[in-house]
């Protein structure tokens, strides 16, 4: 990628440090290579900017404490670029004192005494007028016509003018707090925060410590820090699930109906919402206010100051082109294998991964680049990043309770994709799941043993702390259980894990890479699926140990049923962990093409309740099929028996 020119720097800078929706829009303009793409991207960026500033304006005005009124037009139906621009203009004209009042007036109201004032308003009106004039022609804009539009209308210059005028608002930190813990001995709050600044769709969690007398009122909603005050952005912008991307994302108000509201992502993926959002929006336009949260760090700074200090380092790295993705340090075979999972054709693996995983970016955040090196890197690259073995796989000898010498695989420096593949093969070979291949991890249904395998490896790959070089990840297989260990304490309290509590992974790029090929779901769903399967199979729930001080996490899955010994015949034959009672029932079914519960009772000597309980488990494990009152072996089991 060519070095950033002076004219391009405002867009590149915006992609690095502006709130994520505006940063993403700037990045897309920056990377546009044809005249039609640039015109489209500029007009889209102008609309995104306007939507964002409208949300900030209304949310800030709602936090006023002087009782001032504003003449605001009622919101109803589909909300357009022009409607959002009108909303900002109306808030700017209001007299109320609120946190964003001065930067809004600079951006949207001309003053002879203030150089550059009103520039954002003027530029957005120009871009809105252009968008309306082009209308349906936008869909068929060719290179020649787009070139004329660029030369005559100069949409890029107008966009940069709009961004510059709103600089004071665009350099304020947008964030979501996932968790807030009170530390009694220090009388402080510790906030686990997602800083939604820059172009990444998947920011890593960070921690900040705030004074005990200040805190955040609501978790998992977007906030904007303006000085020492934090303003809530709902119901104008929400934090929710983007079903298309399978990740958490900002959702923008798009339509207001009587009984529902419609929100959309920056890519236009729409979601209907019910449950009072429409009425809450109308309340704000009737003049209802709400207080902002006052938040100060323990060192006395506010969150906006903290971000300003961090922002300077990001800008400097951006000028040096830090974060450029170097495909030469990635393992070619791994890149091709991954690209084929994204698209079976995958004629150009680098381009496909850049488009799907990196959202078209050539440059990424430093932490994202490190995760990419771990995911796809050559042995030398991984060894340099990790400074420890990747994974230690062991089968424990039940006689000595030590690792069996001929049943151990130490993954020293393979990348995470290759380590995952080796782990699946190792687990399958030593638990009887011989038919499971790494590619099968995209299947979300199956036996409890398969679900266990899938969740163990995906969870460990996504959530461990790769900056901690003290110990390799470990998986130990016992006759009756499997234990998993890795560095990196759980960011979710262990008592919330089985509830499927959602949080951002400490390795969001790795998590997204696995979600895109179907190996993982939205955070929190995998552990919950294993727990549900354990309940249905009448097995013990998974247990966890998370040690924040030692920075470690351990998981244990018990394969036994209430302590009953596992039947080794069926374990060896089909990889199923069965109790003696379940094995008796399966043996009885295997002796006939089809049997009833009464026949099984007679054959096994078990009572009806025990037979039914065993059958429920065997059907869940897809070892037995039920046809009304008759039971028979599943076809793949019958085939194994010949």
PLY file of the C-alpha trace (Angstrom):
ply
format ascii 1.0
element vertex 642
property float x
property float y
property float z
element edge 641
property int vertex1
property int vertex2
end_header
0.00 0.00 0.00
1.31 3.43 -0.94
2.30 5.96 1.72
-0.50 8.22 2.91
-0.47 11.59 1.12
-1.09 14.94 2.78
-4.55 15.17 1.21
-5.45 11.67 2.42
-4.22 12.15 5.99
-7.47 13.67 7.39
-9.32 10.51 6.31
-6.60 8.17 7.54
-6.48 10.07 10.84
-10.26 9.89 11.14
-10.17 6.13 10.61
-7.74 5.86 13.53
-9.19 8.12 16.21
-12.83 9.05 15.50
-15.80 7.19 17.04
-16.08 3.83 15.31
-19.02 4.50 12.92
-17.41 7.71 11.65
-13.95 6.08 11.62
-15.24 3.16 9.54
-16.87 5.57 7.09
-13.61 7.57 6.81
-11.65 4.38 6.22
-13.91 3.38 3.36
-13.46 6.75 1.67
-9.70 6.48 2.22
-9.56 3.07 0.50
-11.92 3.85 -2.38
-10.01 3.48 -5.65
-12.51 4.50 -8.35
-14.46 7.70 -8.85
-17.89 6.01 -8.37
-16.67 4.34 -5.18
-15.31 7.63 -3.84
-18.56 9.50 -4.52
-20.62 6.73 -2.90
-18.29 6.53 0.09
-18.24 10.31 0.62
-22.02 10.59 0.60
-22.38 7.57 2.88
-19.79 9.02 5.27
-21.68 12.32 5.35
-24.88 10.51 6.33
-23.11 8.44 9.01
-21.52 11.60 10.42
-24.90 13.35 10.51
-26.63 10.40 12.22
-23.89 10.25 14.83
-23.89 14.00 15.54
-27.69 13.98 15.80
-27.54 11.24 18.45
-24.87 13.16 20.37
-26.82 16.41 20.12
-30.13 15.02 21.40
-28.48 12.92 24.13
-26.47 15.90 25.34
-29.51 18.21 25.28
-31.47 15.61 27.27
-28.88 15.91 30.06
-29.46 19.67 30.50
-30.26 20.79 34.02
-31.72 24.25 33.36
-35.18 23.22 32.16
-34.77 24.91 28.76
-37.09 23.88 25.92
-36.29 23.33 22.27
-38.56 23.47 19.24
-37.99 19.94 17.95
-39.85 18.42 15.03
-41.61 15.17 15.90
-39.93 11.95 14.75
-42.02 9.42 12.86
-41.61 6.97 10.03
-38.34 6.36 8.21
-35.62 8.79 9.22
-33.53 10.26 6.43
-30.18 12.03 6.12
-32.07 15.34 5.93
-34.19 14.59 9.00
-31.10 13.92 11.13
-29.47 17.11 9.89
-32.59 19.07 10.86
-32.45 17.46 14.31
-28.89 18.69 14.91
-29.74 22.17 13.67
-32.76 22.40 16.01
-30.73 21.31 19.03
-27.98 23.78 18.15
-30.55 26.61 18.00
-31.93 25.74 21.47
-30.92 27.84 24.46
-30.39 25.10 27.03
-27.03 24.59 28.71
-25.74 21.07 28.08
-22.31 19.35 27.75
-22.02 19.45 23.93
-23.49 22.92 23.47
-20.31 24.82 22.56
-18.80 22.31 20.07
-22.21 21.91 18.41
-22.55 25.67 17.97
-19.07 25.86 16.48
-19.91 23.13 13.97
-23.42 24.25 13.02
-23.76 28.00 13.63
-21.76 30.65 11.81
-20.13 33.40 13.84
-17.91 36.20 12.54
-15.96 36.07 15.80
-15.12 32.35 15.49
-13.02 31.18 12.56
-14.35 28.06 10.84
-17.66 28.17 12.68
-20.64 26.71 10.86
-18.40 24.77 8.49
-19.88 21.37 9.30
-23.42 22.62 8.71
-22.50 24.21 5.38
-20.63 21.14 4.15
-23.36 18.68 5.16
-26.03 20.77 3.44
-23.88 20.70 0.29
-23.46 16.91 0.46
-27.14 16.33 1.22
-28.10 18.50 -1.75
-25.72 16.53 -3.98
-27.10 13.22 -2.74
-30.69 14.32 -3.40
-29.82 15.69 -6.83
-28.11 12.47 -7.91
-30.96 10.39 -6.51
-31.39 7.09 -8.35
-28.44 7.97 -10.60
-26.15 6.94 -7.73
-26.88 3.27 -8.39
-25.65 3.51 -11.99
-22.88 6.08 -11.63
-20.05 5.23 -14.04
-16.42 6.38 -14.01
-16.97 9.28 -16.41
-20.03 10.70 -14.70
-18.49 10.21 -11.24
-15.35 11.99 -12.39
-17.43 14.98 -13.46
-19.21 14.98 -10.07
-15.85 14.93 -8.27
-14.45 17.77 -10.37
-17.52 20.02 -10.14
-18.93 19.23 -6.69
-15.75 18.25 -4.81
-17.55 15.96 -2.31
-14.29 14.86 -0.70
-13.36 18.46 0.15
-16.83 19.00 1.61
-16.55 15.87 3.73
-13.19 16.91 5.15
-14.62 20.36 5.93
-17.54 18.72 7.77
-15.15 16.52 9.78
-12.85 19.39 10.66
-15.72 21.52 11.91
-16.90 18.74 14.23
-13.38 17.86 15.43
-14.13 18.78 19.05
-17.01 16.28 19.12
-15.31 13.58 17.06
-12.32 13.41 19.38
-14.46 12.65 22.43
-14.40 8.98 23.49
-17.35 6.72 22.72
-17.47 3.64 24.93
-19.50 0.83 26.49
-18.96 -0.48 30.03
-19.47 -4.24 30.18
-18.84 -4.67 33.90
-18.38 -2.44 36.96
-16.94 -3.88 40.18
-16.67 -2.19 43.55
-13.31 -2.73 45.28
-14.12 -2.14 48.92
-10.58 -2.00 50.32
-9.58 0.75 47.88
-13.01 2.42 47.71
-12.89 2.51 43.89
-14.80 1.11 40.94
-13.05 -0.99 38.30
-14.70 -0.68 34.89
-14.26 -3.19 32.08
-14.71 -0.98 29.05
-14.90 -1.27 25.28
-13.46 1.89 23.73
-15.37 2.32 20.47
-12.84 4.54 18.74
-11.14 3.76 15.47
-12.05 1.49 12.62
-12.13 -1.90 14.33
-15.49 -3.64 14.60
-14.12 -5.71 17.51
-12.30 -3.59 20.11
-10.51 -5.41 22.94
-11.69 -4.81 26.51
-9.66 -2.44 28.68
-9.85 -1.65 32.39
-10.03 1.73 34.10
-10.20 2.55 37.81
-12.52 5.41 38.80
-13.09 7.25 42.04
-15.54 5.70 44.45
-17.92 8.65 44.39
-18.25 8.43 40.60
-19.57 5.53 38.57
-21.53 4.52 35.48
-25.28 4.14 35.93
-25.96 1.59 33.18
-23.96 -1.27 31.70
-23.82 -2.32 28.03
-25.06 0.93 26.56
-23.11 3.51 24.52
-21.76 6.52 26.43
-19.92 9.61 25.23
-17.46 11.27 27.61
-17.67 15.07 27.43
-15.27 16.48 29.97
-15.96 14.88 33.33
-19.52 13.96 32.33
-20.62 10.83 30.50
-23.78 11.13 28.40
-25.98 8.12 27.60
-26.71 7.76 23.87
-29.76 5.42 23.92
-32.37 5.39 22.51
-30.62 7.08 19.56
-27.76 4.58 19.48
-27.90 1.14 21.10
-25.35 -1.61 21.72
-26.64 -4.94 20.47
-26.08 -7.97 18.27
-25.44 -7.56 14.57
-26.96 -10.81 13.31
-25.16 -10.51 9.98
-21.67 -10.11 11.42
-22.39 -12.27 14.49
-20.84 -9.75 16.84
-21.83 -6.91 19.13
-22.27 -3.63 17.32
-23.67 -0.11 17.47
-27.26 0.12 16.26
-28.55 3.46 14.91
-32.14 4.65 15.13
-33.60 4.34 11.62
-37.40 4.43 11.92
-39.98 5.32 14.58
-43.43 3.74 14.46
-46.30 3.77 16.97
-45.48 0.41 18.52
-41.89 -0.26 17.45
-38.61 1.26 16.38
-36.22 0.05 13.72
-32.46 0.24 14.17
-29.70 -0.41 11.66
-25.96 -1.03 11.68
-23.51 1.07 9.71
-23.85 -1.50 6.91
-27.64 -1.13 6.86
-28.58 -4.40 8.59
-31.96 -3.62 10.16
-33.45 -4.84 13.45
-36.95 -4.23 14.81
-37.21 -3.27 18.49
-40.26 -3.36 20.72
-40.59 -2.60 24.39
-40.89 1.13 24.91
-38.18 2.67 22.71
-40.74 4.62 20.66
-42.31 6.14 23.76
-38.91 6.98 25.24
-38.00 8.86 22.04
-41.26 10.83 22.16
-40.64 11.66 25.82
-37.32 13.28 24.96
-38.94 15.37 22.25
-41.56 16.45 24.77
-38.78 17.85 26.95
-37.97 15.00 29.36
-34.40 15.22 30.64
-32.04 12.78 32.37
-28.84 13.39 34.30
-25.41 12.53 32.93
-22.92 10.46 34.93
-19.91 12.19 36.47
-16.82 9.96 36.16
-13.27 10.72 37.30
-10.26 8.40 37.27
-8.34 7.83 40.49
-5.56 10.10 39.17
-8.03 12.97 38.80
-8.31 12.91 35.01
-11.64 12.48 33.26
-12.18 9.92 30.50
-11.90 12.50 27.73
-8.43 13.51 29.00
-7.37 9.88 29.24
-8.41 9.30 25.61
-6.64 12.49 24.45
-3.36 11.19 25.88
-3.82 7.82 24.18
-4.97 9.38 20.92
-1.68 11.18 20.34
0.21 7.87 20.32
-2.29 6.36 17.87
-1.87 9.28 15.47
1.91 9.00 15.58
1.75 5.26 14.85
-0.62 6.00 11.97
1.79 8.48 10.40
4.48 5.78 10.47
2.13 3.30 8.76
2.31 1.00 11.80
-0.19 -1.83 11.53
0.42 -2.63 7.84
-0.53 -6.27 7.27
2.49 -8.15 5.90
1.21 -11.33 4.26
4.79 -12.53 3.82
5.02 -13.53 7.50
1.89 -15.69 7.32
1.93 -19.42 6.60
0.71 -19.89 3.01
-1.02 -23.23 3.63
-2.88 -21.87 6.66
-4.03 -18.77 4.79
-5.34 -20.88 1.90
-7.08 -23.35 4.23
-8.80 -20.51 6.08
-9.80 -18.75 2.85
-11.38 -21.98 1.60
-13.50 -22.11 4.75
-14.71 -18.58 3.95
-15.37 -19.38 0.30
-14.78 -22.73 -1.38
-13.51 -20.96 -4.51
-10.96 -18.70 -2.73
-9.01 -17.86 -5.89
-7.32 -14.92 -4.13
-6.94 -15.83 -0.43
-5.30 -12.55 0.66
-7.96 -10.40 -0.96
-10.78 -12.56 0.41
-9.48 -12.49 3.99
-8.80 -8.75 3.77
-12.37 -8.13 2.63
-14.16 -10.48 5.03
-12.02 -10.45 8.16
-10.36 -7.03 7.96
-13.28 -5.14 6.35
-11.09 -4.17 3.42
-8.34 -2.65 5.58
-4.66 -2.78 4.67
-3.67 -1.31 8.05
-5.01 -2.53 11.38
-4.57 -1.69 15.05
-1.33 -3.02 16.63
-3.21 -5.46 18.86
-5.19 -6.73 15.87
-1.96 -7.24 13.93
-0.54 -9.32 16.78
-3.64 -11.52 16.78
-3.35 -12.00 13.00
0.28 -13.09 13.41
-0.76 -15.66 16.01
-3.63 -16.89 13.84
-1.81 -17.27 10.53
1.90 -16.75 11.19
4.83 -18.93 10.25
6.58 -20.87 13.00
9.22 -18.17 13.37
6.56 -15.44 13.57
4.55 -17.26 16.25
7.66 -18.11 18.26
8.70 -14.44 18.24
5.26 -13.24 19.35
4.42 -15.86 21.99
7.74 -16.71 23.68
6.31 -20.04 24.89
4.81 -23.28 23.60
1.35 -22.89 22.10
-0.41 -26.01 23.42
0.33 -29.16 25.44
-2.03 -32.09 24.74
-1.92 -35.08 27.11
-3.69 -38.37 27.76
-3.39 -39.28 31.44
-2.54 -42.91 32.27
-5.10 -44.00 34.93
-2.56 -46.33 36.57
0.12 -43.71 37.19
-2.03 -40.53 36.85
0.80 -39.10 34.76
0.85 -38.24 31.04
1.23 -41.38 28.91
4.54 -41.17 27.04
3.13 -42.27 23.67
-0.03 -40.16 23.96
1.21 -36.60 24.11
1.54 -33.82 21.55
3.33 -30.56 22.33
2.53 -27.83 19.83
5.62 -25.65 20.14
5.29 -22.87 17.57
2.51 -23.64 15.10
0.00 -20.84 14.52
-3.36 -20.97 16.26
-5.21 -22.36 13.24
-2.74 -25.24 12.91
-2.72 -25.79 16.69
-6.52 -25.99 16.65
-6.43 -28.58 13.87
-3.85 -30.69 15.71
-5.85 -30.48 18.93
-9.03 -31.70 17.22
-7.22 -34.66 15.67
-5.56 -35.53 18.99
-8.80 -35.33 20.94
-10.70 -37.35 18.33
-8.02 -40.05 18.24
-7.92 -40.50 22.01
-11.62 -40.24 22.85
-13.07 -42.42 20.12
-14.37 -39.56 17.94
-12.30 -40.79 15.02
-14.72 -39.48 12.39
-14.33 -35.85 13.49
-12.05 -33.64 11.39
-11.05 -30.01 12.03
-13.36 -28.88 9.24
-16.32 -30.39 11.15
-16.15 -27.68 13.82
-18.58 -25.61 11.77
-21.35 -28.03 12.84
-23.31 -26.64 15.77
-25.21 -29.83 16.62
-24.10 -33.32 17.55
-23.35 -35.57 20.48
-22.36 -34.14 23.82
-18.84 -35.45 23.26
-18.61 -33.55 19.98
-20.04 -30.38 21.55
-17.49 -30.77 24.32
-14.63 -31.05 21.85
-15.82 -28.03 19.88
-16.29 -25.76 22.86
-13.07 -26.74 24.61
-10.81 -25.80 21.72
-12.69 -22.78 20.45
-13.09 -21.31 23.94
-9.42 -21.84 24.78
-8.23 -20.36 21.48
-10.40 -17.25 21.79
-10.09 -16.38 25.46
-6.57 -17.15 26.63
-4.03 -14.41 27.36
-1.34 -14.60 24.67
0.69 -11.85 26.32
1.34 -14.10 29.31
4.36 -16.28 28.51
4.42 -18.22 31.79
2.70 -21.42 30.59
1.40 -23.11 27.47
-2.28 -23.91 27.18
-2.97 -27.48 28.36
-5.61 -30.13 27.74
-5.56 -33.37 29.74
-7.79 -36.33 28.87
-8.70 -38.76 31.69
-10.94 -41.85 31.41
-13.80 -40.00 33.11
-13.08 -36.31 32.52
-11.18 -33.71 30.56
-9.42 -30.70 32.08
-8.45 -27.51 30.28
-5.98 -24.90 31.50
-4.73 -21.63 30.03
-3.36 -18.26 31.03
-5.93 -15.50 31.15
-8.56 -15.31 33.90
-12.18 -15.16 32.82
-13.42 -11.65 32.07
-16.88 -12.90 33.04
-17.46 -13.98 36.68
-17.48 -17.78 36.82
-20.98 -17.83 38.31
-22.19 -16.06 35.15
-20.47 -18.34 32.61
-23.19 -21.00 32.67
-25.80 -18.28 32.13
-24.16 -17.37 28.83
-23.16 -13.91 30.05
-21.89 -11.92 27.06
-18.68 -9.95 26.99
-16.07 -9.00 24.46
-13.24 -11.51 24.13
-9.74 -10.34 25.06
-8.83 -11.50 21.51
-11.67 -10.09 19.38
-9.88 -10.53 16.03
-9.27 -14.22 16.78
-12.89 -14.60 17.91
-14.19 -12.99 14.77
-11.95 -15.12 12.55
-13.41 -18.30 14.05
-16.98 -16.97 13.90
-16.65 -16.19 10.20
-15.90 -19.83 9.36
-18.60 -21.15 11.70
-16.27 -22.47 14.41
-17.68 -20.15 17.08
-20.85 -18.26 17.83
-21.55 -15.00 19.59
-19.74 -14.77 22.92
-21.37 -16.74 25.70
-23.32 -19.22 23.56
-20.78 -22.07 23.48
-20.45 -22.69 27.23
-24.21 -22.41 27.54
-24.69 -25.05 24.81
-22.37 -27.48 26.60
-24.14 -26.87 29.90
-27.54 -27.50 28.30
-26.29 -30.71 26.68
-24.86 -31.89 30.02
-28.22 -31.29 31.68
-30.07 -33.25 29.00
-27.54 -36.07 29.20
-27.77 -36.05 33.02
-24.09 -35.31 33.37
-22.50 -32.95 35.80
-22.30 -29.33 34.71
-18.86 -27.98 33.70
-16.87 -26.49 36.57
-14.53 -23.51 36.35
-11.68 -21.98 38.31
-10.64 -18.45 37.42
-7.74 -16.90 39.33
-7.28 -13.20 38.59
-4.13 -12.91 40.70
-2.42 -15.83 38.93
-4.06 -14.88 35.60
-5.20 -18.46 34.94
-8.40 -20.24 33.94
-9.26 -23.93 34.26
-12.30 -25.89 33.08
-13.27 -29.44 34.01
-15.85 -31.59 32.26
-16.91 -34.81 33.97
-17.82 -37.56 31.50
-19.17 -39.91 34.09
-22.84 -40.23 35.02
-23.11 -39.84 38.75
-19.77 -41.57 39.20
-20.74 -44.72 37.24
-17.88 -46.31 35.31
-17.74 -45.71 31.57
-18.33 -48.79 29.39
-15.06 -49.34 27.49
-16.55 -51.42 24.65
-18.70 -48.63 23.29
-16.03 -46.03 24.06
-13.58 -47.93 21.88
-16.08 -48.71 19.13
-17.83 -45.38 18.60
-16.26 -42.96 21.08
-19.37 -42.78 23.25
-18.96 -42.45 27.03
-21.75 -44.70 28.36
-22.64 -45.88 31.83
-23.15 -49.59 32.38
-26.93 -49.10 32.28
-26.76 -47.16 29.01
-24.47 -49.84 27.55
-26.92 -52.60 28.53
-29.76 -50.79 26.80
-27.65 -50.17 23.68
-26.62 -53.85 23.61
-30.28 -54.88 23.75
-31.18 -52.59 20.90
-28.24 -53.86 18.84
-29.56 -57.42 18.99
-32.74 -56.63 17.03
-33.78 -54.41 14.12
-36.25 -52.61 16.39
-37.33 -53.03 20.02
-39.76 -51.57 22.53
-39.19 -50.44 26.11
-40.85 -53.62 27.40
-38.45 -55.82 25.42
-35.46 -53.82 26.70
-36.70 -54.22 30.30
-36.89 -57.99 29.88
-33.48 -58.20 28.19
-31.57 -55.99 30.64
-33.36 -56.51 33.93
-33.59 -52.72 34.36
-36.84 -51.09 35.46
-38.82 -48.87 33.10
-37.59 -45.57 34.57
-33.93 -46.57 34.17
-34.55 -47.75 30.61
-36.30 -44.51 29.66
-33.51 -42.43 31.21
-30.88 -44.39 29.28
-32.86 -44.13 26.04
-33.14 -40.35 26.39
-29.36 -40.15 26.61
-28.75 -42.54 23.69
-31.13 -40.59 21.45
-29.41 -37.33 22.46
-26.04 -38.86 21.56
-27.46 -39.84 18.11
-26.67 -43.49 18.83
-30.32 -44.57 18.77
-33.34 -43.48 16.73
-36.89 -43.43 18.05
-39.91 -44.25 15.88
-42.96 -43.77 18.11
-42.68 -46.64 20.64
-39.86 -48.47 18.83
-36.12 -47.92 19.12
-33.33 -48.94 16.75
-29.65 -48.24 16.23
-28.75 -45.14 14.29
-27.62 -46.09 10.74
-23.99 -45.03 11.29
-23.77 -47.25 14.41
-25.38 -50.19 12.61
-22.83 -49.71 9.84
-19.93 -49.86 12.31
-21.29 -53.12 13.71
-21.50 -54.58 10.20
0 1
1 2
2 3
3 4
4 5
5 6
6 7
7 8
8 9
9 10
10 11
11 12
12 13
13 14
14 15
15 16
16 17
17 18
18 19
19 20
20 21
21 22
22 23
23 24
24 25
25 26
26 27
27 28
28 29
29 30
30 31
31 32
32 33
33 34
34 35
35 36
36 37
37 38
38 39
39 40
40 41
41 42
42 43
43 44
44 45
45 46
46 47
47 48
48 49
49 50
50 51
51 52
52 53
53 54
54 55
55 56
56 57
57 58
58 59
59 60
60 61
61 62
62 63
63 64
64 65
65 66
66 67
67 68
68 69
69 70
70 71
71 72
72 73
73 74
74 75
75 76
76 77
77 78
78 79
79 80
80 81
81 82
82 83
83 84
84 85
85 86
86 87
87 88
88 89
89 90
90 91
91 92
92 93
93 94
94 95
95 96
96 97
97 98
98 99
99 100
100 101
101 102
102 103
103 104
104 105
105 106
106 107
107 108
108 109
109 110
110 111
111 112
112 113
113 114
114 115
115 116
116 117
117 118
118 119
119 120
120 121
121 122
122 123
123 124
124 125
125 126
126 127
127 128
128 129
129 130
130 131
131 132
132 133
133 134
134 135
135 136
136 137
137 138
138 139
139 140
140 141
141 142
142 143
143 144
144 145
145 146
146 147
147 148
148 149
149 150
150 151
151 152
152 153
153 154
154 155
155 156
156 157
157 158
158 159
159 160
160 161
161 162
162 163
163 164
164 165
165 166
166 167
167 168
168 169
169 170
170 171
171 172
172 173
173 174
174 175
175 176
176 177
177 178
178 179
179 180
180 181
181 182
182 183
183 184
184 185
185 186
186 187
187 188
188 189
189 190
190 191
191 192
192 193
193 194
194 195
195 196
196 197
197 198
198 199
199 200
200 201
201 202
202 203
203 204
204 205
205 206
206 207
207 208
208 209
209 210
210 211
211 212
212 213
213 214
214 215
215 216
216 217
217 218
218 219
219 220
220 221
221 222
222 223
223 224
224 225
225 226
226 227
227 228
228 229
229 230
230 231
231 232
232 233
233 234
234 235
235 236
236 237
237 238
238 239
239 240
240 241
241 242
242 243
243 244
244 245
245 246
246 247
247 248
248 249
249 250
250 251
251 252
252 253
253 254
254 255
255 256
256 257
257 258
258 259
259 260
260 261
261 262
262 263
263 264
264 265
265 266
266 267
267 268
268 269
269 270
270 271
271 272
272 273
273 274
274 275
275 276
276 277
277 278
278 279
279 280
280 281
281 282
282 283
283 284
284 285
285 286
286 287
287 288
288 289
289 290
290 291
291 292
292 293
293 294
294 295
295 296
296 297
297 298
298 299
299 300
300 301
301 302
302 303
303 304
304 305
305 306
306 307
307 308
308 309
309 310
310 311
311 312
312 313
313 314
314 315
315 316
316 317
317 318
318 319
319 320
320 321
321 322
322 323
323 324
324 325
325 326
326 327
327 328
328 329
329 330
330 331
331 332
332 333
333 334
334 335
335 336
336 337
337 338
338 339
339 340
340 341
341 342
342 343
343 344
344 345
345 346
346 347
347 348
348 349
349 350
350 351
351 352
352 353
353 354
354 355
355 356
356 357
357 358
358 359
359 360
360 361
361 362
362 363
363 364
364 365
365 366
366 367
367 368
368 369
369 370
370 371
371 372
372 373
373 374
374 375
375 376
376 377
377 378
378 379
379 380
380 381
381 382
382 383
383 384
384 385
385 386
386 387
387 388
388 389
389 390
390 391
391 392
392 393
393 394
394 395
395 396
396 397
397 398
398 399
399 400
400 401
401 402
402 403
403 404
404 405
405 406
406 407
407 408
408 409
409 410
410 411
411 412
412 413
413 414
414 415
415 416
416 417
417 418
418 419
419 420
420 421
421 422
422 423
423 424
424 425
425 426
426 427
427 428
428 429
429 430
430 431
431 432
432 433
433 434
434 435
435 436
436 437
437 438
438 439
439 440
440 441
441 442
442 443
443 444
444 445
445 446
446 447
447 448
448 449
449 450
450 451
451 452
452 453
453 454
454 455
455 456
456 457
457 458
458 459
459 460
460 461
461 462
462 463
463 464
464 465
465 466
466 467
467 468
468 469
469 470
470 471
471 472
472 473
473 474
474 475
475 476
476 477
477 478
478 479
479 480
480 481
481 482
482 483
483 484
484 485
485 486
486 487
487 488
488 489
489 490
490 491
491 492
492 493
493 494
494 495
495 496
496 497
497 498
498 499
499 500
500 501
501 502
502 503
503 504
504 505
505 506
506 507
507 508
508 509
509 510
510 511
511 512
512 513
513 514
514 515
515 516
516 517
517 518
518 519
519 520
520 521
521 522
522 523
523 524
524 525
525 526
526 527
527 528
528 529
529 530
530 531
531 532
532 533
533 534
534 535
535 536
536 537
537 538
538 539
539 540
540 541
541 542
542 543
543 544
544 545
545 546
546 547
547 548
548 549
549 550
550 551
551 552
552 553
553 554
554 555
555 556
556 557
557 558
558 559
559 560
560 561
561 562
562 563
563 564
564 565
565 566
566 567
567 568
568 569
569 570
570 571
571 572
572 573
573 574
574 575
575 576
576 577
577 578
578 579
579 580
580 581
581 582
582 583
583 584
584 585
585 586
586 587
587 588
588 589
589 590
590 591
591 592
592 593
593 594
594 595
595 596
596 597
597 598
598 599
599 600
600 601
601 602
602 603
603 604
604 605
605 606
606 607
607 608
608 609
609 610
610 611
611 612
612 613
613 614
614 615
615 616
616 617
617 618
618 619
619 620
620 621
621 622
622 623
623 624
624 625
625 626
626 627
627 628
628 629
629 630
630 631
631 632
632 633
633 634
634 635
635 636
636 637
637 638
638 639
639 640
640 641
